[in-house]
Amino acid sequence: MGAAPRLALVAGEASGDLLAGLLLDGLRARWPDLKAVGIGGAQMATRGFEAWWPVEKLSVRGYLEVLPRLPELLRIRKQLGDRLLTERPELFIGVDAPDFNFDLEARLRSAGLKTLHFVSPSFWAWRPEKLLKLKAAADHVLCLFPFEPELLAGHGIGATYVGHPLASVIPRRPDRAAARRALGRDEQGTVVALLPGSRAAELKHLGPRFFEAAAQIRRARPATRFVLPAVPQLLPRIEALARASGLGQALTVLRGQSHAALAACDVTLIASGTATLEAALFKRPMVIAYAMPAFSHRLMRQRRQLPWVGLPNVLCAPREWLHRPAGVPAHDWADRPDAPFVVPELIQQAATPEALAHAVLDWLAAPEKIAALEARFDALHDELRRDTARLATDAIETLFAR
């Protein structure tokens, strides 16, 4: 690439915006005059990214949930593809968001543009059919997890393990006392972080359950305090739920600051997603929850490949659990009762306020279990910490040298 390469990126949600922002740091270190355009959010904007559409336009998950937005999403993808084929950047980088990015990447690649996909789709967890689309879409894949390149190579897809950039951003020994002081919380009391998700649909299905669970935890342990980091677009709805919860001064709603909340807490009640990996890197015990419309859940359950939905459980599982034996149906493998869990997962109907509260209280009553979990998360942190920016930019230079 030249001294001032022009790249296009698309991130589809808050976690992708964060990953793309960290990637842009590395790209700019190597190419200071880099131009980057496409779809992104606040993290990318702070790195000089020019957003043609904001990341919130793509922040939707599920099946039924996406239908009302589908015409708009298809229109954005068509307009973006047309513009990129006219301007022809030297590289397109799709950051996660496979349902949006794969078809776009395939179109650009067929027209002679180089394409890179950052974050392998979780084909090892669900939707293995994504592999065929990935193979057609991307010239190369950057993987966040160490076991993924080998699995992709078995399907003829070139990939590079670059580590997870969050493992370098999050300190290996978070300072809980300092985080509490920054949030105005007692350094000695019990703090529970509530993270019901960054999407409106997640808040709709999990928010009331989390607040009711918090109320039950407080009844069992009246001195407990709660912090809830809120993305700006959901703040009014979260504040309304907070007022109705009866938690009063026991709850602090934060504007963002999810890392401060995780650093400060003793345990977190958290929606499944990238935030669970952040919680693991902060060495915090957690209770993972998720809920969605019944139809969407039924479809997702049919496509599950593993017993877990939470990244900490996947990443801490013995490696042989990621290789389903030939002849064993996926649903049998995913439903095995002997699957090892390092943190509890309460999904769909199981995610009742009573069950959520009980699981949080179990952690608070088991310091020896917390110590063992912290040791396991320490090892995971070491495994994921790599010079992601250098490895990613090395892979990009190699891609251009082909």
C-alpha positions in Angstrom: 0.0 0.0 0.0 1.0 3.6 -0.5 1.8 6.1 2.2 -1.8 7.2 2.5 -3.9 4.0 1.8 -7.7 4.3 1.7 -9.5 1.6 3.5 -13.2 0.9 4.1 -14.6 -0.7 7.3 -18.0 -1.8 8.5 -18.7 -2.4 12.2 -22.2 -3.5 13.1 -22.5 -3.0 16.8 -20.8 -1.5 19.9 -18.3 -4.4 20.3 -17.3 -4.2 16.6 -16.8 -0.5 16.9 -14.5 -1.1 19.8 -12.5 -3.8 17.9 -12.3 -1.6 14.8 -11.1 1.3 16.8 -8.3 -0.7 18.3 -7.4 -2.1 14.8 -7.3 1.5 13.5 -4.7 2.3 16.1 -2.4 -0.3 14.7 -3.1 0.7 11.1 -2.4 4.3 11.8 0.8 3.5 13.6 2.0 1.8 10.4 0.3 4.2 7.9 -0.2 7.6 9.7 -2.0 9.2 6.7 -4.4 6.3 6.3 -8.0 7.2 5.2 -10.8 5.1 6.6 -14.4 5.3 5.6 -17.6 3.3 5.9 -19.9 2.4 8.8 -18.7 2.9 12.4 -19.3 4.4 15.8 -17.7 6.6 18.4 -14.6 4.5 19.0 -13.8 4.6 15.3 -14.6 8.3 15.0 -12.0 9.2 17.7 -9.4 7.6 15.3 -10.4 9.9 12.4 -12.8 7.4 10.8 -15.3 9.0 8.4 -18.7 7.3 9.0 -21.1 7.4 6.0 -23.7 5.7 8.3 -23.6 5.3 12.1 -23.0 1.9 13.7 -26.5 2.1 15.3 -28.1 1.5 11.8 -26.8 -2.1 11.9 -27.3 -2.9 15.6 -30.0 -5.5 15.5 -30.0 -9.2 16.4 -32.3 -12.1 15.9 -34.8 -13.2 13.2 -38.1 -11.6 13.9 -36.4 -8.6 15.3 -34.6 -7.8 12.0 -37.6 -8.1 9.7 -38.9 -4.6 10.2 -35.4 -3.2 9.5 -34.6 -5.5 6.6 -35.5 -3.1 3.7 -33.4 -0.3 5.3 -30.5 -2.6 5.9 -30.6 -4.0 2.3 -30.7 -0.4 1.0 -27.7 0.7 3.0 -25.7 -2.3 1.9 -26.6 -1.7 -1.7 -25.7 2.0 -1.5 -22.5 1.3 0.4 -21.4 -1.4 -2.1 -22.1 0.9 -5.1 -20.1 3.7 -3.6 -17.1 1.5 -2.7 -17.1 0.0 -6.2 -16.9 3.6 -7.5 -14.2 4.8 -5.1 -12.4 1.4 -5.0 -10.5 1.5 -1.7 -7.4 -0.7 -1.4 -9.0 -2.9 1.2 -12.4 -3.6 2.7 -12.5 -4.8 6.3 -15.7 -6.3 7.6 -15.6 -6.2 11.4 -17.9 -9.0 12.6 -21.6 -8.4 11.6 -21.5 -11.4 9.2 -25.1 -11.1 8.1 -24.4 -7.7 6.7 -20.8 -8.0 5.7 -20.5 -11.4 4.0 -22.7 -10.6 1.0 -21.1 -7.1 0.8 -17.6 -8.7 0.9 -18.5 -11.3 -1.7 -19.8 -8.6 -4.1 -16.6 -6.4 -3.6 -14.3 -9.4 -3.9 -15.9 -10.6 -7.2 -15.3 -7.1 -8.5 -11.6 -7.3 -7.8 -11.3 -5.6 -4.4 -9.4 -7.2 -1.6 -11.4 -8.2 1.4 -10.5 -9.0 5.0 -12.9 -10.2 7.7 -12.0 -9.4 11.3 -13.5 -11.8 13.7 -14.3 -15.3 12.6 -18.0 -16.1 12.7 -18.8 -18.5 15.6 -19.3 -21.4 13.3 -17.9 -23.7 16.0 -20.8 -22.6 18.3 -23.8 -22.3 15.8 -24.6 -21.7 12.2 -21.8 -23.8 10.6 -23.3 -22.8 7.2 -21.5 -19.5 7.6 -18.3 -21.2 6.6 -19.4 -21.4 2.9 -20.3 -17.7 2.9 -17.0 -16.8 4.6 -15.0 -18.7 2.1 -16.6 -16.8 -0.8 -16.4 -13.4 1.0 -12.9 -13.0 2.5 -9.4 -13.2 1.1 -8.2 -13.6 4.7 -9.6 -13.8 8.2 -8.2 -12.3 11.4 -9.1 -14.5 14.4 -9.5 -13.5 18.0 -9.3 -17.0 19.5 -6.3 -19.4 19.2 -8.2 -22.5 18.1 -10.0 -20.8 15.1 -7.2 -20.8 12.4 -6.8 -24.5 12.6 -10.6 -25.1 12.3 -10.8 -22.7 9.4 -7.8 -24.2 7.6 -9.7 -27.5 7.6 -12.2 -25.8 5.4 -9.7 -24.2 3.1 -9.9 -20.7 4.6 -6.7 -18.7 5.3 -6.6 -17.2 8.7 -4.3 -15.6 11.3 -4.6 -15.6 15.1 -4.1 -12.0 16.3 -5.2 -12.4 19.9 -8.0 -10.4 21.4 -7.2 -6.6 21.6 -9.2 -6.3 24.8 -6.7 -8.5 26.5 -4.1 -5.8 26.0 -6.5 -3.0 26.9 -7.7 -4.5 30.1 -5.1 -4.6 32.9 -4.1 -8.0 34.1 -4.6 -6.8 37.7 -7.6 -4.4 37.7 -7.6 -1.9 40.6 -11.0 -2.5 42.2 -10.5 0.1 44.9 -9.5 2.8 42.4 -12.5 2.0 40.2 -14.8 2.3 43.2 -13.4 5.6 44.2 -13.8 6.9 40.7 -17.5 5.8 40.8 -18.0 7.2 44.3 -18.6 3.8 45.8 -17.5 2.4 49.2 -14.3 0.5 48.8 -15.4 -2.2 51.3 -19.0 -2.9 50.4 -20.5 -5.4 48.0 -21.1 -4.1 44.4 -23.0 -6.0 41.7 -22.7 -4.7 38.1 -25.8 -5.1 35.9 -25.1 -5.3 32.2 -28.4 -6.1 30.4 -27.0 -5.5 26.9 -26.4 -2.7 24.5 -29.3 -3.3 22.2 -32.9 -2.2 22.7 -34.2 -5.8 22.2 -31.8 -7.1 24.8 -33.0 -4.4 27.3 -36.6 -5.2 26.5 -36.2 -8.9 27.3 -33.6 -8.8 30.1 -33.9 -5.3 31.7 -37.0 -6.1 33.9 -35.6 -9.4 34.9 -32.2 -7.9 35.9 -33.9 -5.1 38.0 -36.2 -7.6 39.8 -33.2 -9.9 40.4 -31.3 -6.9 41.9 -34.3 -6.1 44.2 -34.2 -9.7 45.4 -30.5 -9.6 46.0 -30.9 -6.4 48.0 -33.6 -8.0 50.1 -31.2 -10.9 50.9 -28.2 -8.6 51.4 -29.5 -5.1 52.1 -26.0 -3.4 52.0 -25.4 -4.5 48.3 -25.0 -1.7 45.9 -25.5 -1.8 42.1 -23.9 -0.1 39.1 -25.4 -0.2 35.6 -23.4 1.2 32.6 -25.8 2.4 29.9 -25.2 3.1 26.3 -26.5 6.6 25.5 -29.3 5.6 23.2 -30.8 3.3 25.9 -30.3 5.7 28.8 -34.0 7.0 29.0 -35.4 3.5 29.0 -32.9 2.3 31.6 -33.6 5.3 33.8 -37.4 4.6 33.6 -36.7 1.0 34.7 -34.5 2.2 37.5 -37.2 4.5 38.8 -39.7 1.6 38.8 -37.3 -0.8 40.4 -37.4 0.6 43.9 -33.6 0.3 44.2 -33.3 4.0 44.9 -29.8 5.2 46.0 -28.6 1.6 45.9 -28.4 1.8 42.1 -26.1 4.1 40.1 -26.8 4.3 36.4 -23.6 5.3 34.5 -23.3 6.9 31.1 -21.1 4.3 29.5 -18.2 3.3 31.7 -18.7 -0.5 31.4 -15.0 -1.1 32.1 -15.2 1.0 35.3 -18.3 -1.0 36.4 -16.6 -4.3 35.8 -13.4 -3.2 37.6 -15.4 -2.0 40.6 -17.8 -4.9 41.0 -17.6 -8.2 43.1 -19.8 -10.0 40.6 -21.7 -9.2 37.5 -25.1 -10.2 36.1 -24.5 -9.9 32.4 -26.1 -10.5 29.0 -24.4 -13.0 26.7 -22.0 -11.3 24.3 -18.6 -9.7 24.1 -19.1 -8.1 27.5 -18.8 -11.5 29.1 -15.3 -11.8 27.7 -14.5 -8.3 29.2 -15.8 -9.5 32.5 -13.5 -12.6 32.3 -10.5 -10.4 31.6 -11.5 -8.3 34.6 -11.4 -11.6 36.5 -14.9 -11.1 37.8 -17.4 -13.9 38.6 -20.5 -13.6 36.5 -24.0 -14.9 35.8 -24.7 -15.0 32.1 -28.2 -14.5 30.9 -30.0 -14.2 27.6 -33.6 -14.0 26.3 -35.3 -13.3 23.0 -38.6 -14.0 21.3 -39.5 -17.7 21.4 -39.4 -18.1 17.6 -35.8 -16.7 17.4 -34.7 -18.8 20.3 -36.1 -22.0 18.8 -34.2 -21.3 15.5 -31.0 -20.5 17.3 -31.3 -23.6 19.5 -31.7 -25.8 16.4 -28.4 -24.5 15.1 -26.3 -24.8 18.3 -23.0 -26.7 18.0 -21.8 -26.4 21.6 -23.4 -26.6 25.1 -22.6 -23.0 25.9 -23.5 -19.5 24.7 -21.1 -17.5 26.9 -17.6 -16.9 25.7 -15.9 -17.6 29.1 -17.4 -21.1 29.1 -16.3 -21.7 25.5 -12.8 -20.4 25.9 -12.2 -22.2 29.2 -13.6 -25.6 27.9 -11.2 -28.4 27.2 -10.2 -28.2 23.5 -11.7 -31.6 22.7 -15.2 -30.1 23.4 -14.8 -27.9 20.3 -14.4 -30.9 18.0 -17.7 -32.8 17.8 -17.1 -36.4 17.0 -18.2 -37.7 13.6 -21.6 -39.2 13.7 -22.8 -37.3 16.8 -25.7 -35.0 16.0 -25.1 -31.4 16.9 -28.2 -31.1 19.2 -27.0 -34.2 21.1 -23.5 -32.7 21.6 -25.0 -29.3 22.6 -27.3 -30.9 25.1 -24.8 -33.2 26.9 -25.5 -33.0 30.6 -21.8 -33.4 31.6 -20.6 -30.3 29.8 -18.2 -28.3 32.0 -19.3 -24.7 33.0 -17.0 -22.2 34.7 -19.8 -19.7 35.1 -23.5 -20.3 35.1 -25.7 -19.5 32.1 -29.4 -18.9 32.4 -31.1 -18.7 29.0 -34.7 -18.0 28.0 -37.2 -19.4 30.4 -34.5 -20.3 32.9 -33.5 -16.7 33.2 -36.1 -15.9 35.9 -35.4 -13.1 38.4 -35.4 -15.7 41.2 -32.8 -17.9 39.4 -30.6 -14.9 38.5 -30.6 -13.6 42.0 -29.9 -17.0 43.5 -26.9 -17.5 41.1 -25.5 -14.1 42.0 -25.9 -14.8 45.7 -24.2 -18.2 45.3 -21.1 -16.4 44.0 -21.1 -13.9 46.9 -21.2 -16.8 49.4 -18.3 -18.7 47.8 -14.9 -16.9 48.0 -13.0 -20.1 47.3 -14.9 -20.6 44.0 -14.1 -17.0 43.1 -10.4 -17.5 43.7 -10.3 -20.6 41.5 -12.2 -18.7 38.8 -9.8 -15.8 38.9 -6.8 -18.2 38.4 -8.5 -19.7 35.4 -9.3 -16.2 34.0 -5.6 -15.2 34.6 -4.5 -18.1 32.3 -7.1 -17.1 29.7 -5.9 -13.5 29.8 -2.3 -14.7 29.0 -3.6 -16.8 26.2 -5.5 -14.0 24.5 -2.9 -11.2 25.0 -0.9 -10.7 21.8 0.4 -7.7 19.9 -2.9 -7.6 18.0 -2.2 -4.4 16.1 1.2 -5.6 14.8 -0.1 -9.1 13.9 -3.1 -7.7 12.1 -1.2 -5.2 10.1 1.5 -7.8 9.2 -1.4 -10.0 7.9 -2.7 -7.1 5.9 0.7 -6.4 4.4 1.0 -10.0 3.4 -2.4 -9.9 1.8 -1.4 -7.0 -0.3 1.9 -8.7 -1.3 0.1 -11.6 -2.9 
